[in-house]
Amino acid sequence: MNPTATARMRAIVCDSWGGYRALKPSLIDRPTLRPGGVRIAVHYATVGFGVSLLVAGKYQRKPPLPFVPGTEISGIVTEVADDVCGFRVGDRVAAIVDWGGYAEEVVSSTETIWPVPDAIDLSVACTVPATYGTSWMALHRRARIGAGDSVLVFGAAGGVGLPAVEIARLAGAHVIAVARTDERLAVALAHGAHEGLRNDSPELGRLLKQRNGGRGIDIVFDPVGGSMFDEALRCTAPEGRILVIGFASGTIPQIPANLLLVKNIQVIGVNFGLYTGWTPLDERKRYAGALREMMQTLFAQVADGSLRPQSPQPFVLERVENAFEFLLARESVGRVLLKVAGA
């Protein structure tokens, strides 16, 4: 038994649905190691838009109060349950957890823990599972991307948009980036997009429809929603696919079914939480093998330079409010992190 298991640890606690400004640095009991569990000393945890909704009580799942937020972490294994195989003390890992990541230690089940190659810094490894994982599952598993496809990425310099640009390019697609500023377009182009357009371009949908000899776009990756989804409907090619990733615009679009019929197009939902156990029916065991293969691929491509995550912006644990303010200002390109170990 880990002798520190009953000691106290630094953590950020959410004890009411007051949003990120109500989060409190605290000292709490370390989590109990359970059967099938792995204890991880947290080095980094991501600060994301989803967590800002979670602590405001606006996310589809609500942990019991009080709880420690944080769902995506990297760190070092310090203890494994007797019934666990495949992990040992000292392993460098990244993990997606239900919650609990904004603390010095977290306990997770093995289905959503993955080894990190020595060549990858733990700060970078922390940024890969959810964002690159969402984009990979969307493009490969849901849209069945193929070489020669045209892929349009809205929010192309954002948290999931930039990984989508890189993953689509690696798959042999022609990638068109759409972003809100010239500076953000330049980032997407530097990461593999073949061309780019501002999202305020006049008649954006018509311009995109002209691709492929006037057929339009094969796959649209849309984490924005709102008016961008309307443009997607205008420019999608016959038998094309629109991937609904999220609604960063704040507006959930209404889908006219008659256009889907007339154009023979598919609108495909992508909820990465299905694969990590974040849905009412916890199916993480069903998808553990697929996730493991995906993460091996993604980490190998990061290690060899095929994928190039942006350098993250770290904040020390106790500056959690500043980290969320920086994130929600929507000026960051790389992921925003809390640095836990050594902070």
C-alpha positions as CSV (number, residue, x, y, z in Angstrom):
1,M,0.0,0.0,0.0
2,N,1.3,3.5,-0.9
3,P,2.2,5.1,2.5
4,T,1.1,8.5,1.2
5,A,-2.4,7.3,0.3
6,T,-3.9,8.7,3.5
7,A,-2.0,12.0,3.4
8,R,-3.4,15.3,2.2
9,M,-2.8,16.8,-1.2
10,R,-3.2,20.1,-3.0
11,A,-6.3,20.3,-5.2
12,I,-8.8,22.7,-6.8
13,V,-12.3,22.0,-5.5
14,C,-15.7,22.9,-7.0
15,D,-18.3,23.0,-4.2
16,S,-21.0,24.9,-6.0
17,W,-22.1,25.5,-9.6
18,G,-20.6,29.0,-9.5
19,G,-18.3,28.7,-12.5
20,Y,-14.5,28.8,-12.6
21,R,-14.3,31.9,-10.4
22,A,-15.7,29.9,-7.5
23,L,-13.0,27.2,-7.7
24,K,-11.0,27.0,-4.5
25,P,-7.4,25.8,-3.8
26,S,-7.7,23.3,-1.0
27,L,-6.0,20.5,0.9
28,I,-8.0,17.3,0.6
29,D,-7.5,13.6,1.3
30,R,-5.7,11.6,-1.4
31,P,-7.9,9.3,-3.5
32,T,-8.3,5.7,-2.4
33,L,-6.8,3.1,-4.8
34,R,-9.6,0.8,-6.0
35,P,-9.5,-2.6,-7.7
36,G,-8.6,-2.1,-11.4
37,G,-7.2,1.3,-10.6
38,V,-3.9,3.1,-11.2
39,R,-2.6,6.0,-9.0
40,I,-1.0,8.8,-11.0
41,A,1.1,11.7,-9.7
42,V,-0.3,14.5,-11.9
43,H,2.2,16.7,-13.6
44,Y,-0.2,18.6,-16.0
45,A,-3.9,18.9,-16.5
46,T,-5.7,20.7,-19.3
47,V,-8.0,23.7,-18.9
48,G,-10.8,23.4,-21.5
49,F,-14.1,25.0,-22.4
50,G,-15.9,21.8,-21.4
51,V,-14.5,22.1,-17.9
52,S,-15.7,25.7,-17.7
53,L,-19.2,24.5,-18.5
54,L,-18.9,21.6,-16.0
55,V,-18.1,23.7,-13.0
56,A,-20.9,26.1,-14.0
57,G,-23.4,23.2,-13.9
58,K,-24.1,23.6,-17.7
59,Y,-22.6,20.4,-18.9
60,Q,-24.6,17.3,-19.6
61,R,-23.0,15.4,-16.7
62,K,-22.8,16.7,-13.2
63,P,-20.4,15.1,-10.7
64,P,-21.6,15.0,-7.1
65,L,-20.6,18.2,-5.2
66,P,-18.0,18.8,-3.9
67,F,-15.6,17.4,-6.5
68,V,-12.2,18.1,-8.1
69,P,-12.4,19.1,-11.8
70,G,-10.0,18.1,-14.5
71,T,-10.5,15.4,-17.0
72,E,-7.2,15.2,-19.1
73,I,-3.9,14.7,-17.3
74,S,-0.3,13.5,-17.7
75,G,2.0,12.2,-15.0
76,I,3.8,9.3,-13.5
77,V,2.3,6.1,-12.1
78,T,3.0,5.7,-8.4
79,E,0.8,2.7,-7.5
80,V,-1.2,0.0,-9.3
81,A,-3.9,-2.2,-7.9
82,D,-3.1,-5.9,-7.5
83,D,-5.4,-6.9,-10.3
84,V,-3.9,-4.5,-12.8
85,C,-1.6,-5.6,-15.6
86,G,0.2,-3.5,-18.2
87,F,1.2,-0.6,-15.9
88,R,3.9,-0.3,-13.3
89,V,5.3,2.3,-10.9
90,G,7.4,4.8,-12.8
91,D,5.5,4.7,-16.1
92,R,5.0,8.0,-17.9
93,V,1.3,8.2,-18.9
94,A,-1.5,10.3,-20.2
95,A,-5.1,9.7,-19.1
96,I,-8.6,10.8,-19.5
97,V,-10.4,10.7,-16.2
98,D,-14.0,11.3,-15.1
99,W,-12.9,14.2,-12.9
100,G,-10.2,14.7,-10.3
101,G,-7.3,16.0,-12.5
102,Y,-6.8,19.3,-10.8
103,A,-4.9,17.7,-7.9
104,E,-1.6,16.2,-7.0
105,E,-2.9,12.7,-7.5
106,V,-5.7,11.0,-9.4
107,V,-6.9,7.4,-9.6
108,S,-8.1,6.1,-12.9
109,S,-9.2,2.9,-14.5
110,T,-6.8,1.4,-17.1
111,E,-9.2,1.7,-20.1
112,T,-8.3,5.4,-20.5
113,I,-4.6,5.5,-19.5
114,W,-1.9,5.3,-22.2
115,P,1.9,5.1,-22.1
116,V,3.8,8.1,-23.2
117,P,7.0,7.6,-25.3
118,D,10.1,9.0,-23.7
119,A,10.6,11.4,-26.6
120,I,7.4,13.3,-25.7
121,D,7.4,15.9,-22.9
122,L,4.6,15.3,-20.4
123,S,3.2,18.8,-21.0
124,V,2.7,18.0,-24.7
125,A,1.4,14.5,-24.0
126,C,-1.3,16.0,-21.8
127,T,-2.7,17.9,-24.8
128,V,-3.0,14.9,-27.2
129,P,-5.8,12.4,-26.0
130,A,-8.9,14.6,-26.1
131,T,-8.2,17.0,-28.9
132,Y,-6.2,14.8,-31.3
133,G,-8.4,11.9,-30.2
134,T,-11.6,13.7,-31.1
135,S,-10.3,14.7,-34.5
136,W,-8.9,11.3,-35.3
137,M,-12.1,9.5,-34.3
138,A,-14.2,12.0,-36.3
139,L,-12.2,11.8,-39.5
140,H,-11.2,8.2,-39.4
141,R,-13.8,6.3,-37.5
142,R,-16.9,8.4,-38.3
143,A,-16.2,10.0,-41.7
144,R,-14.0,7.2,-43.1
145,I,-11.6,9.8,-44.6
146,G,-9.7,8.6,-47.7
147,A,-6.8,9.9,-49.7
148,G,-8.0,12.5,-52.2
149,D,-10.9,13.7,-50.1
150,S,-11.4,17.4,-49.7
151,V,-11.7,18.3,-46.0
152,L,-13.0,21.7,-44.8
153,V,-12.1,22.6,-41.2
154,F,-13.9,25.3,-39.4
155,G,-12.1,26.8,-36.3
156,A,-9.0,25.6,-37.9
157,A,-6.6,27.0,-35.3
158,G,-8.7,25.9,-32.4
159,G,-8.3,23.1,-29.9
160,V,-9.7,20.4,-32.1
161,G,-9.5,22.2,-35.4
162,L,-5.7,22.3,-35.6
163,P,-5.4,18.6,-34.9
164,A,-8.0,18.0,-37.6
165,V,-5.9,19.9,-40.1
166,E,-2.9,17.8,-39.4
167,I,-4.7,14.5,-39.3
168,A,-6.6,15.1,-42.5
169,R,-3.3,16.2,-44.3
170,L,-1.6,13.0,-43.1
171,A,-4.5,11.0,-44.5
172,G,-3.9,12.3,-47.9
173,A,-6.7,14.8,-48.0
174,H,-6.8,18.3,-49.5
175,V,-7.4,20.5,-46.5
176,I,-9.1,23.9,-46.5
177,A,-8.9,25.9,-43.3
178,V,-11.4,28.5,-42.1
179,A,-10.6,30.7,-39.2
180,R,-11.6,34.2,-37.9
181,T,-8.2,36.1,-38.4
182,D,-5.4,36.1,-40.8
183,E,-3.0,35.2,-38.0
184,R,-5.0,32.1,-37.1
185,L,-5.1,31.1,-40.7
186,A,-1.4,31.3,-40.9
187,V,-1.1,28.8,-38.0
188,A,-3.4,26.4,-39.8
189,L,-1.4,26.7,-43.0
190,A,1.8,26.2,-41.2
191,H,0.3,22.9,-39.8
192,G,-0.6,21.5,-43.2
193,A,-3.7,23.2,-44.6
194,H,-3.4,23.6,-48.4
195,E,-5.5,26.8,-48.4
196,G,-7.4,29.1,-46.1
197,L,-10.3,31.5,-45.9
198,R,-11.5,33.9,-43.2
199,N,-14.9,33.0,-41.8
200,D,-16.1,36.5,-42.6
201,S,-15.4,36.1,-46.3
202,P,-18.4,37.2,-48.4
203,E,-20.4,34.3,-49.7
204,L,-18.2,31.8,-48.0
205,G,-20.4,28.8,-48.8
206,R,-20.5,29.7,-52.5
207,L,-16.7,30.1,-52.6
208,L,-16.3,26.6,-51.0
209,K,-18.9,25.1,-53.3
210,Q,-16.7,25.9,-56.2
211,R,-14.1,23.3,-55.1
212,N,-13.8,20.0,-56.9
213,G,-15.0,21.4,-60.2
214,G,-18.1,22.8,-58.5
215,R,-19.0,19.6,-56.6
216,G,-18.1,21.1,-53.2
217,I,-16.5,19.6,-50.2
218,D,-16.4,15.9,-49.3
219,I,-16.0,16.2,-45.5
220,V,-16.8,19.2,-43.3
221,F,-15.3,19.3,-39.8
222,D,-17.5,21.7,-37.7
223,P,-16.7,22.4,-34.1
224,V,-18.4,25.9,-34.4
225,G,-22.0,25.4,-35.3
226,G,-24.3,28.5,-35.8
227,S,-23.8,30.2,-39.2
228,M,-20.8,28.0,-40.1
229,F,-23.1,25.0,-40.2
230,D,-25.3,26.8,-42.7
231,E,-22.3,27.4,-44.8
232,A,-21.4,23.7,-44.5
233,L,-24.8,22.8,-45.9
234,R,-24.3,25.1,-48.9
235,C,-20.9,23.7,-49.8
236,T,-21.0,20.0,-49.1
237,A,-20.7,17.7,-52.1
238,P,-23.2,15.0,-53.0
239,E,-22.6,12.1,-50.7
240,G,-20.5,14.3,-48.5
241,R,-20.3,14.2,-44.7
242,I,-20.7,17.0,-42.1
243,L,-19.1,16.2,-38.8
244,V,-20.8,17.9,-35.9
245,I,-18.1,18.3,-33.2
246,G,-19.5,21.1,-31.0
247,F,-21.0,24.6,-30.9
248,A,-18.3,27.1,-30.0
249,S,-20.4,29.8,-31.6
250,G,-22.9,29.3,-28.8
251,T,-25.7,28.5,-31.3
252,I,-27.0,25.0,-32.0
253,P,-28.1,24.8,-35.6
254,Q,-31.4,23.4,-36.8
255,I,-30.9,20.8,-39.6
256,P,-33.3,21.0,-42.6
257,A,-33.9,17.3,-43.4
258,N,-35.0,18.1,-46.9
259,L,-31.5,19.3,-47.9
260,L,-30.0,16.1,-46.6
261,L,-32.3,14.2,-48.9
262,V,-31.8,16.4,-51.9
263,K,-28.0,16.5,-51.7
264,N,-27.5,12.9,-50.4
265,I,-25.4,14.1,-47.6
266,Q,-24.8,12.8,-44.0
267,V,-24.7,14.8,-40.8
268,I,-22.6,12.8,-38.3
269,G,-22.4,13.4,-34.6
270,V,-19.1,13.0,-32.9
271,N,-19.2,12.7,-29.1
272,F,-15.7,11.6,-27.9
273,G,-17.1,11.0,-24.5
274,L,-18.8,7.9,-25.8
275,Y,-15.4,6.2,-26.0
276,T,-14.2,7.4,-22.6
277,G,-17.2,6.5,-20.5
278,W,-18.7,10.0,-20.3
279,T,-22.2,8.9,-21.5
280,P,-25.1,7.6,-19.3
281,L,-24.3,4.0,-20.4
282,D,-20.5,3.7,-19.6
283,E,-19.0,1.9,-22.5
284,R,-15.3,2.6,-22.1
285,K,-14.5,-1.1,-21.9
286,R,-16.2,-1.7,-25.3
287,Y,-13.9,1.0,-26.9
288,A,-10.7,0.5,-24.9
289,G,-9.0,-1.5,-27.7
290,A,-9.8,1.1,-30.4
291,L,-8.6,3.9,-28.1
292,R,-5.4,2.1,-27.3
293,E,-4.6,1.6,-31.0
294,M,-5.5,5.2,-31.8
295,M,-3.3,6.5,-29.0
296,Q,-0.3,4.4,-30.1
297,T,-0.7,5.9,-33.5
298,L,-1.1,9.4,-32.3
299,F,1.9,9.3,-29.9
300,A,4.1,7.6,-32.6
301,Q,3.2,10.5,-35.0
302,V,3.9,13.1,-32.4
303,A,7.2,11.4,-31.5
304,D,8.4,11.3,-35.2
305,G,7.2,14.9,-35.9
306,S,4.3,14.0,-38.2
307,L,1.9,15.7,-35.8
308,R,3.1,18.9,-34.2
309,P,1.0,20.0,-31.2
310,Q,1.3,23.6,-30.4
311,S,3.4,24.5,-27.3
312,P,1.0,24.6,-24.4
313,Q,0.6,27.6,-22.1
314,P,1.0,26.4,-18.4
315,F,-0.3,28.1,-15.3
316,V,0.5,26.9,-11.7
317,L,-2.3,25.1,-10.0
318,E,-3.3,27.9,-7.7
319,R,-3.7,30.3,-10.7
320,V,-6.7,28.3,-12.1
321,E,-8.8,31.4,-12.4
322,N,-6.2,33.1,-14.6
323,A,-5.9,30.0,-16.7
324,F,-9.6,30.0,-17.5
325,E,-9.6,33.7,-18.2
326,F,-6.8,33.2,-20.7
327,L,-8.6,30.3,-22.3
328,L,-12.0,32.1,-22.6
329,A,-10.4,35.2,-24.1
330,R,-10.0,32.9,-27.2
331,E,-6.6,34.2,-28.0
332,S,-4.5,31.0,-27.3
333,V,-3.6,28.6,-30.0
334,G,-1.9,26.0,-27.9
335,R,-3.7,24.2,-25.1
336,V,-3.9,25.9,-21.7
337,L,-2.6,23.7,-18.8
338,L,-2.3,23.6,-15.1
339,K,1.2,22.6,-13.9
340,V,0.7,20.5,-10.8
341,A,4.0,18.7,-10.0
342,G,6.7,21.1,-8.9
343,A,4.4,24.1,-8.9
